[in-house]
């Protein structure tokens, strides 16, 4: 296969792109669940009962955050552990060329994506606590954690790279498993599966967003009536 043809095959059929689509779909579902985990109590007026049983509102919020983190992490980890190897096998069986990846890289993709989704769910939990409306929290969660990845994957140049540095979409860099080399002339762009941040380091960005949302929620929760 000529180098130019091979590069085109890789660019058109990146395994990372297939993985991201699945993560985004699962992320939207978990955003809805995380939002309703709080707003359902407000809608049914059960939040006062919760705070009566546990007056420490911050402790209630953090307990909910731990639960939603665990649920989102386990759900995404199981889904990724099944879908990533199966997706690669399906693509290769259909004649697509994919760079080989080792067991450690696959494990990083599985657990890294699980951490990313779990952090997003915690942040949405914080947003839902502040807004107290499922619709607002879901819209805000999708705008903050889903939309930047879609925009960043379509915008070329430095704008797309900065989206993957400053927004929660930076966490998707944990899926960067395609090798690069200065000896190879190839467009190392986000569209082709290359990201501006290191794999594990990139998770610091969504972690900061989750901590900020949860901290703001705790502050608001203590200062207002249930």
N, C-alpha and C positions, 0 to 999 in steps of 0.2 A: 504494500500500500504506500503510495506517495505521501511524503510528510504533510503536504497541503490538504490532501484528502482526509488523512488521519486526524488532523487538527479540526477539520470541519465536522467529522463524526463525533469527536469528543465534545465540541461546543454545542452540537445540536442535541446530544443525548447525555448530559451529565447526570450521574447518579444522585448527586447532591440536590439537583433541581427536583427530582422525583421525591426525594425525602422531604424537602421543604414544603411541597404541596400537601403532603400528608400531615405534617406538623401544623401547618396553618389551619387546616380543617379541624384537627383535634383541638387546637388552641381556641378556636371560636367557640366550640362546644364547652370547653372548660371555663372560658370567660363568662358564659351564661350561668354555669353552675356556681362559680365563685361569687358572682353578683347576687344571685338568688339566695346564697348561703347566709347573707346578711339581710337583704331587703325583704325576704319572706317574713322575717320576724317583725319588721316595721309595718308591713302591709296587714298582717294579722294581729297587730298590736300585742305581740308576745314579748317584745323587747323589754318592756317594763317588768314582766315576770322574771326574765333572765337576769336583769340588773338587781332585782329584789333578792333573788337567790344568791347572786354574786355581786355585791356592791362595787368591787374593784373592776371598773369598766375596762381598764387597760388589760387586765388579766383575761377577761372574756375575749377581747379582740385578739390577743396573742394566741390564746388557745384555738380560736377559729383559724388563725393563720397557720398554725402547726398542722391542724387537721386538713385544711385545703391544700397545703404544700405536700403533705404525705399522699393524699388522694391523687393529686395531679402528677406527682412524681412517679408513683407506681403505675398509674394508667398509661402514661407516656412511655415509661421504660418497657412495659410489656408489649405495647403496640409497636415501638421502634425495634425491639428485639426480634419481632416476627416480620415486620414489614421491610426492614432494611436488607437483610439477606435475601428475602424472597424477591424484593424489587430488583436487586442486582442480578439474581439468577434469571428473572424474567427478561430483563433488558439484554443480557448476554445471549440468552436463548433465541432472541429475536434478531440477532446479528449485530447488536450494538457493541462498540469497543469501550471498555471501561478499564481504567487503571486498576491493577490489583491492590487490595488493601489488606493489612494484617489484622490479627485478632484484637490487638490493642487499639487500633484505629477504629474498628467496628464498635468495641466497647466504649470508646470515647464518644462516638456518635450517639450511641444508645443512652448512656448516662448523662452526657452533655445536653442532649435535647430534652431529657427528662427534667434536668435542673432548670433549663431555660423556661419550659412550660410551667413548672411549679412556681418559679419566681414571678412569672406573668400573672398567674392565678392569685398569688398573694397581693400583688399590686392592685389587681382589680377588686379584691376584697377590701382593700383600703379605700379605693375610690367609691365603692358601693356604700361603705360606712359613712363617708362624707356626704354623698349625694342622696342616699336613702331611697333611690329609685332604680329599679332594675334596668329600665330602658336607657337612662342616662349613663349608668355604670357600664352597660354592655357597649354602647356607642363609644364612650370614652376609652374602654379597653381595646376595642377593635382599632380605633384611630391611633392609639398609642403603641400597640404591640403587633398588629397585623398589617396595617396600611404602610408603615415605613418600609417593611420588607418588600412589599409589592412595588412601591415607588422606587426604592433603591435598586431593585433588580431590573428596572426598565430605564432608569436614567443613567446615561453614560458620563464618563469623565469624573472630575473631582467631587462633584455634587453627590453622586451615588456613593463614593467612598466615604464622604463625611457623614452621610446618613448611617453607614455601618460603623461609624466611630462614636457618634453622639446620641443616637436613639437606641431603644431597646433591641432594634434589629441587629445591633452589634453582636448579640449573643449567638446569632446564627453562624458566626465565624467558627464556632465549635465543630461545625460540620465540614470544615475545610480539610479534605482528605486527598486532594489532587496535588501531586508533587510539582514543583516548579524548579527551573534551572536557568541560570544566566547564559548557558550554552545553547539554549533552545529559543528560537524566534517564535513566540506564541503570544497571543493577546491575553495577558494575565489580568482579566477583568472579573468583576463580580458576576457578570452574566455567564461567565465560563466556570464559575465555582471557586474563584479566588477572593479572599477577603483581606481588608487592610490590617486587621488585628490578629494577634495570636489566638489559638484555639481556646485554651483555658482562661487566658487573660480577658478575653472578650466577655465572659460571663460577669465580670465586675460591673459592667454598664447596666444590664438589667437588674442586678443585685442592688445597685444604688437607687434605681427607680422604685423597686419594691420597698426598700427601706424608707425612702422619702414618703411614699404613699401611705405606708403603715404608720410612720411617725406622725404625719399630718392627721391621719384618721384618729390616732390615740389622743392627740391634742384637742381635736374638735369634739370627740366623744366625751372628754372630761368637762368641757366648758358649756355644753348645751344640754337641754332637757332631752330625755329619751323620747 
